[in-house]
C-alpha cells in the first residue's frame, strides 16, 4: 500500500469542520499533518497562524488543501506551489479566473498538482445523469437553487463583500453540475441580480444560459428560502425528462426514480486529488467560475431592502 499523503488544511471554519476534517479522518490516501488558521485548530495536530510559518517550519508536508474564503486565496496557493506542494482549492477556486489560470501554469511548470474542486459533481446522481444525457437532444433546462443563507452561512460577512459571490456561492454548485452533465457548451445570455441595499453581492439572481448557442437554460437562485431547501435541475430531452433533486442526490428519468445509492462528495474529491497527485496531473476546470463572472458582467442590477443575518 502506498504511504499516505501528508496534508495541511488551511482555514478551519464551517466547511472544514463539517466536510474536510471528517473525510480526512477516514481517508485511505491522506493523513492530516498540520492546520493553518487564526481562529481554529484541530486537537493533536500542529497549528500555524499563517501559511508562511508552516512552509518555513521544515515540516514534511506533501499537499495543501485550502478552505479559506476565496478572496486572497491565490497568493497563498501560489506560495504553496512555489514551495513544492500540491494544492487543492475548495469551491469557488478564487475570485478571478486569470489568477487560477496563472496558478495552473505554475503547477504545470513545477510538475505539481493543482485541483480546482467542485464538490457537487461528486453527488450520486451526476455520473449516471451525464451518461444518460449523452447523445440526447436537450430542449430545455430549468434550475431552481434556493436556500436559506441564515442556515448555511450564519454571520459570515465575506460572502457579502466583493469577491464573496453572494447567492452564487451556492449557485455555482448548480453551474458546476450543468457544465458536467449537459452535452454542449454553456454561455450566459442574460442575467439579473437582486442586491440588498447594505450589501455588495446579490441575494438572488436569474440567469438565462445558452446551450450551444440556444438560450434554453433558465436558472433561479435565491438565498431567502425558508422551510425545505430547493436544489433541483430538470432537463427536457427528445427521450423524455431527467430530474436531479437534492443537489444531485436523487435522480429520476422519465418520471421513474433511478436507484443510485449514496455518495460522500468530499470523499470523492479527496480520492480524485490523490489520483491526480500520484499521476502528476492537474484538474483546473474554470467554466463554472467564468459563467459567474460573465453573469456579473452582463447582469441588470436591482436594489432591494437591506438584509441582516
FIZADO-881648 format. One record per residue (C-alpha): residue number from 1; residue in three letters; x, y negated, z. Coordinates in nm, 2 decimals. Each point is the difference from the previous one (the first is absolute). Example, Ala and Ser with C-alpha at 12.3 -4.5 7.8 and 13.67 -1.06 7.14 Angstrom:
BEGIN
[1 ala [1.23 0.45 0.78]]
[2 ser [0.14 -0.34 -0.07]]
//
This chain:
BEGIN
[1 unk [0.00 0.00 0.00]]
[2 unk [0.13 -0.35 -0.09]]
[3 unk [0.09 -0.22 0.29]]
[4 unk [-0.26 -0.26 0.09]]
[5 unk [0.04 -0.35 -0.14]]
[6 unk [0.08 -0.25 0.28]]
[7 unk [-0.25 -0.29 -0.03]]
[8 unk [-0.04 -0.34 0.16]]
[9 unk [-0.35 -0.15 0.02]]
[10 unk [-0.01 -0.37 -0.02]]
[11 unk [-0.31 -0.17 0.15]]
[12 unk [-0.18 0.17 0.28]]
[13 unk [-0.35 -0.13 -0.04]]
[14 unk [-0.34 0.14 -0.05]]
[15 unk [0.07 0.19 -0.33]]
[16 unk [0.33 0.14 0.14]]
[17 unk [-0.17 0.13 0.31]]
[18 unk [-0.31 0.14 -0.16]]
[19 unk [0.15 0.16 -0.31]]
[20 unk [0.38 -0.01 -0.04]]
[21 unk [0.10 0.12 0.35]]
[22 unk [-0.24 0.29 0.03]]
[23 unk [0.10 0.11 -0.35]]
[24 unk [0.37 -0.02 0.07]]
[25 unk [-0.04 0.19 0.33]]
[26 unk [-0.10 0.31 -0.19]]
[27 unk [0.19 -0.05 -0.32]]
[28 unk [0.22 0.28 -0.14]]
[29 unk [0.20 -0.25 -0.20]]
[30 unk [0.07 -0.29 0.23]]
[31 unk [0.12 -0.07 0.35]]
[32 unk [-0.07 -0.34 0.16]]
[33 unk [0.35 -0.12 0.10]]
[34 unk [-0.07 -0.37 0.08]]
[35 unk [-0.25 -0.28 0.00]]
[36 unk [0.02 -0.37 -0.07]]
[37 unk [-0.25 -0.23 0.16]]
[38 unk [-0.02 -0.32 0.20]]
[39 unk [-0.31 0.11 0.19]]
[40 unk [-0.02 0.38 0.00]]
[41 unk [0.21 0.31 0.05]]
[42 unk [-0.03 0.37 0.01]]
[43 unk [0.09 0.19 0.31]]
[44 unk [0.32 0.21 -0.04]]
[45 unk [0.11 -0.17 -0.32]]
[46 unk [0.26 -0.29 -0.01]]
[47 unk [-0.17 -0.33 -0.09]]
[48 unk [0.16 -0.31 -0.16]]
[49 unk [-0.14 -0.35 0.00]]
[50 unk [0.10 -0.05 -0.37]]
[51 unk [0.11 0.21 -0.29]]
[52 unk [0.34 -0.16 -0.02]]
[53 unk [0.08 0.13 0.35]]
[54 unk [-0.10 0.35 -0.10]]
[55 unk [0.20 -0.01 -0.32]]
[56 unk [0.31 -0.13 0.19]]
[57 unk [-0.03 0.24 0.28]]
[58 unk [0.17 0.29 -0.17]]
[59 unk [-0.30 0.23 0.06]]
[60 unk [-0.04 0.28 -0.26]]
[61 unk [-0.31 -0.10 -0.19]]
[62 unk [-0.09 0.14 -0.34]]
[63 unk [-0.33 -0.19 -0.08]]
[64 unk [-0.21 -0.29 0.12]]
[65 unk [-0.37 -0.03 -0.01]]
[66 unk [-0.15 -0.35 0.01]]
[67 unk [-0.34 -0.05 0.18]]
[68 unk [0.04 -0.38 0.04]]
[69 unk [-0.24 -0.25 -0.15]]
[70 unk [0.10 -0.06 -0.37]]
[71 unk [0.11 -0.36 0.05]]
[72 unk [0.38 0.00 0.02]]
[73 unk [0.04 0.38 -0.03]]
[74 unk [0.20 -0.02 -0.32]]
[75 unk [0.31 -0.15 0.16]]
[76 unk [0.00 0.28 0.26]]
[77 unk [-0.05 0.27 -0.26]]
[78 unk [0.29 -0.14 -0.20]]
[79 unk [0.22 0.00 0.31]]
[80 unk [-0.08 0.37 0.05]]
[81 unk [0.07 0.09 -0.36]]
[82 unk [0.33 -0.20 0.00]]
[83 unk [0.09 0.20 0.31]]
[84 unk [-0.05 0.33 -0.19]]
[85 unk [-0.34 0.10 0.15]]
[86 unk [-0.30 0.14 -0.19]]
[87 unk [-0.31 -0.22 0.04]]
[88 unk [-0.37 0.06 0.02]]
[89 unk [-0.25 -0.30 0.00]]
[90 unk [-0.34 0.01 0.16]]
[91 unk [-0.27 -0.14 -0.22]]
[92 unk [-0.01 -0.27 -0.13]]
[93 unk [0.37 0.03 -0.08]]
[94 unk [0.06 -0.37 0.00]]
[95 unk [-0.17 -0.33 -0.08]]
[96 unk [0.20 -0.05 -0.32]]
[97 unk [0.02 0.25 -0.29]]
[98 unk [0.34 -0.14 -0.11]]
[99 unk [0.15 0.05 0.34]]
[100 unk [-0.09 0.37 0.00]]
[101 unk [0.13 0.04 -0.36]]
[102 unk [0.33 -0.15 0.12]]
[103 unk [0.01 0.26 0.28]]
[104 unk [-0.06 0.27 -0.25]]
[105 unk [0.30 -0.11 -0.20]]
[106 unk [0.22 0.00 0.31]]
[107 unk [-0.12 0.35 0.09]]
[108 unk [0.07 0.13 -0.35]]
[109 unk [0.34 -0.15 -0.01]]
[110 unk [0.09 0.16 0.33]]
[111 unk [-0.16 0.33 -0.07]]
[112 unk [-0.25 -0.04 0.29]]
[113 unk [-0.37 0.06 0.03]]
[114 unk [-0.25 -0.28 0.02]]
[115 unk [-0.36 0.11 0.05]]
[116 unk [-0.28 -0.25 -0.02]]
[117 unk [-0.27 0.21 0.17]]
[118 unk [-0.38 0.00 -0.06]]
[119 unk [-0.15 0.21 0.27]]
[120 unk [-0.35 0.01 -0.16]]
[121 unk [0.13 0.19 -0.29]]
[122 unk [0.07 0.29 0.24]]
[123 unk [-0.37 0.04 0.09]]
[124 unk [-0.14 0.34 -0.07]]
[125 unk [-0.22 -0.09 -0.29]]
[126 unk [0.25 -0.20 -0.20]]
[127 unk [0.19 0.28 -0.18]]
[128 unk [-0.32 0.19 -0.10]]
[129 unk [-0.17 -0.32 -0.11]]
[130 unk [0.30 -0.09 -0.22]]
[131 unk [0.00 0.35 -0.15]]
[132 unk [-0.37 -0.01 -0.08]]
[133 unk [0.00 -0.34 -0.15]]
[134 unk [0.29 0.08 -0.24]]
[135 unk [-0.13 -0.01 -0.36]]
[136 unk [-0.35 -0.13 0.11]]
[137 unk [-0.14 -0.32 -0.15]]
[138 unk [-0.06 -0.25 0.29]]
[139 unk [-0.31 -0.21 -0.05]]
[140 unk [0.00 -0.19 0.32]]
[141 unk [0.15 -0.02 0.35]]
[142 unk [-0.14 -0.16 0.32]]
[143 unk [0.21 -0.04 0.31]]
[144 unk [-0.15 -0.09 0.34]]
[145 unk [0.27 -0.06 0.26]]
[146 unk [-0.14 -0.16 0.31]]
[147 unk [0.12 0.02 0.35]]
[148 unk [0.01 -0.20 0.33]]
[149 unk [0.32 -0.19 0.04]]
[150 unk [-0.06 -0.03 0.37]]
[151 unk [0.02 0.38 0.03]]
[152 unk [0.30 0.06 -0.22]]
[153 unk [0.21 -0.32 0.06]]
[154 unk [-0.10 -0.14 0.34]]
[155 unk [0.18 -0.32 0.08]]
[156 unk [0.25 0.04 -0.29]]
[157 unk [0.08 -0.34 -0.14]]
[158 unk [0.25 0.10 -0.27]]
[159 unk [-0.28 0.13 -0.22]]
[160 unk [-0.15 -0.35 -0.03]]
[161 unk [0.33 -0.17 -0.08]]
[162 unk [0.15 -0.04 -0.35]]
[163 unk [0.12 0.34 -0.11]]
[164 unk [-0.23 0.18 0.24]]
[165 unk [-0.25 0.09 -0.28]]
[166 unk [-0.31 -0.04 0.21]]
[167 unk [-0.27 0.24 -0.12]]
[168 unk [0.24 0.13 -0.26]]
[169 unk [0.19 0.17 0.29]]
[170 unk [-0.27 0.28 -0.01]]
[171 unk [-0.11 -0.08 -0.36]]
[172 unk [0.34 0.09 -0.13]]
[173 unk [-0.06 0.35 0.12]]
[174 unk [-0.29 0.02 -0.25]]
[175 unk [0.22 -0.14 -0.27]]
[176 unk [0.26 0.26 0.07]]
[177 unk [-0.26 0.27 -0.04]]
[178 unk [-0.14 -0.15 -0.32]]
[179 unk [0.35 -0.02 -0.16]]
[180 unk [0.06 0.36 0.10]]
[181 unk [-0.32 0.17 -0.12]]
[182 unk [-0.12 -0.20 -0.31]]
[183 unk [0.13 0.11 -0.34]]
[184 unk [0.11 -0.34 -0.12]]
[185 unk [0.15 -0.33 0.08]]
[186 unk [-0.17 -0.26 0.23]]
[187 unk [0.02 -0.37 -0.02]]
[188 unk [-0.18 -0.28 0.18]]
[189 unk [-0.27 -0.16 -0.22]]
[190 unk [-0.16 -0.23 0.26]]
[191 unk [0.00 -0.05 0.38]]
[192 unk [-0.16 -0.21 0.27]]
[193 unk [0.12 -0.05 0.35]]
[194 unk [-0.19 -0.11 0.31]]
[195 unk [0.24 -0.17 0.25]]
[196 unk [-0.09 -0.11 0.35]]
[197 unk [0.05 -0.37 0.08]]
[198 unk [0.26 0.08 0.26]]
[199 unk [0.19 0.27 -0.20]]
[200 unk [0.25 0.02 -0.29]]
[201 unk [-0.11 0.34 -0.14]]
[202 unk [-0.34 0.14 -0.11]]
[203 unk [-0.25 0.17 0.22]]
[204 unk [-0.19 0.13 -0.30]]
[205 unk [0.08 0.05 -0.37]]
[206 unk [-0.17 0.11 -0.32]]
[207 unk [0.20 0.13 -0.29]]
[208 unk [-0.08 0.10 -0.36]]
[209 unk [0.28 0.22 -0.14]]
[210 unk [0.06 0.11 -0.36]]
[211 unk [0.08 0.36 -0.07]]
[212 unk [0.20 0.02 -0.32]]
[213 unk [-0.15 -0.34 -0.09]]
[214 unk [-0.36 0.07 0.08]]
[215 unk [-0.13 -0.19 0.31]]
[216 unk [-0.19 0.29 0.15]]
[217 unk [0.13 0.01 0.36]]
[218 unk [-0.17 -0.20 0.27]]
[219 unk [0.15 -0.02 0.35]]
[220 unk [-0.15 -0.16 0.31]]
[221 unk [0.22 -0.04 0.31]]
[222 unk [-0.13 -0.14 0.33]]
[223 unk [0.14 -0.03 0.35]]
[224 unk [-0.32 -0.08 0.17]]
[225 unk [-0.16 0.34 0.00]]
[226 unk [-0.16 0.12 0.32]]
[227 unk [-0.12 0.35 0.09]]
[228 unk [0.10 0.27 -0.25]]
[229 unk [0.30 -0.09 -0.21]]
[230 unk [0.00 0.04 -0.38]]
[231 unk [0.29 0.13 -0.20]]
[232 unk [-0.16 0.13 -0.32]]
[233 unk [0.08 0.03 -0.37]]
[234 unk [-0.25 0.11 -0.26]]
[235 unk [0.11 0.09 -0.35]]
[236 unk [-0.25 0.05 -0.29]]
[237 unk [0.14 0.22 -0.28]]
[238 unk [-0.12 0.17 -0.31]]
[239 unk [0.00 0.32 0.20]]
[240 unk [-0.20 -0.13 0.30]]
[241 unk [0.08 -0.20 0.32]]
[242 unk [0.28 0.04 0.24]]
[243 unk [-0.02 -0.15 0.35]]
[244 unk [0.29 -0.04 0.25]]
[245 unk [-0.13 -0.09 0.34]]
[246 unk [0.16 -0.08 0.34]]
[247 unk [0.32 -0.12 -0.17]]
[248 unk [0.04 0.31 -0.20]]
[249 unk [-0.06 0.25 0.28]]
[250 unk [-0.32 0.12 -0.18]]
[251 unk [-0.05 0.08 -0.36]]
[252 unk [-0.32 0.07 -0.20]]
[253 unk [-0.02 0.08 -0.38]]
[254 unk [-0.34 -0.02 -0.18]]
[255 unk [-0.17 -0.03 0.34]]
[256 unk [0.15 0.32 0.15]]
[257 unk [0.26 -0.02 0.28]]
[258 unk [0.34 0.14 -0.08]]
[259 unk [0.17 0.20 0.28]]
[260 unk [0.34 -0.17 0.05]]
[261 unk [0.09 0.06 0.36]]
[262 unk [0.19 -0.26 0.20]]
[263 unk [0.32 -0.18 -0.06]]
[264 unk [0.23 -0.20 0.24]]
[265 unk [0.08 -0.30 -0.22]]
[266 unk [0.32 -0.09 0.19]]
[267 unk [0.13 0.35 0.01]]
[268 unk [-0.03 0.00 -0.38]]
[269 unk [0.19 -0.33 -0.02]]
[270 unk [0.29 0.13 0.21]]
[271 unk [0.02 0.32 -0.19]]
[272 unk [0.02 -0.21 -0.32]]
[273 unk [0.27 -0.22 0.16]]
[274 unk [0.20 0.30 0.10]]
[275 unk [-0.02 0.15 -0.35]]
[276 unk [0.11 -0.33 -0.16]]
[277 unk [0.30 -0.02 0.24]]
[278 unk [0.11 0.36 -0.08]]
[279 unk [-0.02 -0.06 -0.37]]
[280 unk [0.15 -0.35 0.01]]
[281 unk [-0.31 -0.14 -0.16]]
[282 unk [-0.22 -0.32 0.03]]
[283 unk [-0.37 -0.05 0.00]]
[284 unk [-0.09 -0.37 -0.04]]
[285 unk [-0.35 -0.05 -0.15]]
[286 unk [-0.08 -0.37 0.03]]
[287 unk [-0.32 0.00 -0.21]]
[288 unk [-0.24 -0.03 0.30]]
[289 unk [0.20 -0.29 0.13]]
[290 unk [0.01 -0.16 -0.34]]
[291 unk [-0.38 0.02 -0.03]]
[292 unk [-0.04 -0.18 0.33]]
[293 unk [0.25 -0.27 -0.11]]
[294 unk [-0.20 -0.04 -0.33]]
[295 unk [-0.32 -0.02 0.19]]
[296 unk [0.14 -0.29 0.21]]
[297 unk [0.12 -0.17 -0.32]]
[298 unk [-0.32 0.03 -0.19]]
[299 unk [-0.26 -0.03 0.27]]
[300 unk [-0.27 -0.26 0.06]]
[301 unk [0.02 -0.10 0.37]]
[302 unk [-0.28 -0.09 0.23]]
[303 unk [0.02 -0.11 0.36]]
[304 unk [-0.23 0.15 0.27]]
[305 unk [-0.05 -0.04 0.37]]
[306 unk [0.30 0.02 0.24]]
[307 unk [0.08 0.35 0.12]]
[308 unk [0.13 0.11 0.34]]
[309 unk [0.09 0.35 0.12]]
//
